Amino acid sequence: MTVEINAATGVSAVQPGSVQSGDLAAGAIGSGDLPAGSVIQVVQEISNTETRTAGAAGNVDVGPTVTITPTSSSSKIYVIHSAGGYSQNPDDITLGIKRNGSIVHAMGRYGYHNQTGFESSPFSLHYLDSPNSTSSITYTPFIGQKNNGGDLEHNAAPSTGVSGQNAITIAMEIAG
């Protein structure tokens, strides 16, 4: 049995074959028909690029960036960023996200180390944005540190011989 999705009445059973695979993409069911909180689209980018800051570097963009075009101005965009890293005496670590080059979320004191040995510094960010736009949006994660003698590395290459340090950034459009 296939299922018909109706915005006014919800879901009802119908005869086999009435809703075909690909109908949503073809426009038979539009994103406006989905209830609030539904995931409309997901975009993911992966990067092998390492970024190292030495000293007080301010905010430094790191990869990967992700670009998404919302289908509705009432949509929310849920952004996730994750990467491995390490630090040595970086003092105050900042992790944040920019929307089209402007900071929309920053976590100051994301980490704090003031020792000379290297410490694991995994990066993890979740942010729900309300861009109120149907134009293309680029989200860029960034890191920063305060200490002039500190060392901070985002998406650090592993010393274990395991290949593929992969930072990831995901943007999901959520129906508003």
Number of C-alpha atoms within 10 A of each C-alpha: 9 13 15 14 17 12 13 7 7 11 11 10 10 13 10 10 10 11 17 12 9 10 11 12 10 10 9 13 17 14 19 15 15 18 13 13 12 15 18 18 16 14 14 17 16 18 17 17 16 18 17 19 19 18 18 18 17 15 18 16 18 19 24 23 23 21 18 20 15 23 19 18 14 17 26 23 28 17 23 19 27 20 23 20 22 19 29 21 23 29 23 18 24 21 23 25 26 17 18 13 13 10 15 15 17 18 13 15 15 18 17 18 19 13 13 13 9 14 15 12 22 16 20 16 18 16 16 15 17 15 16 13 15 14 13 11 18 15 26 23 27 22 26 25 30 20 19 13 14 23 21 26 21 25 26 23 19 12 7 6 7 8 10 11 19 20 24 21 26 22 27 21 24 26 23 17
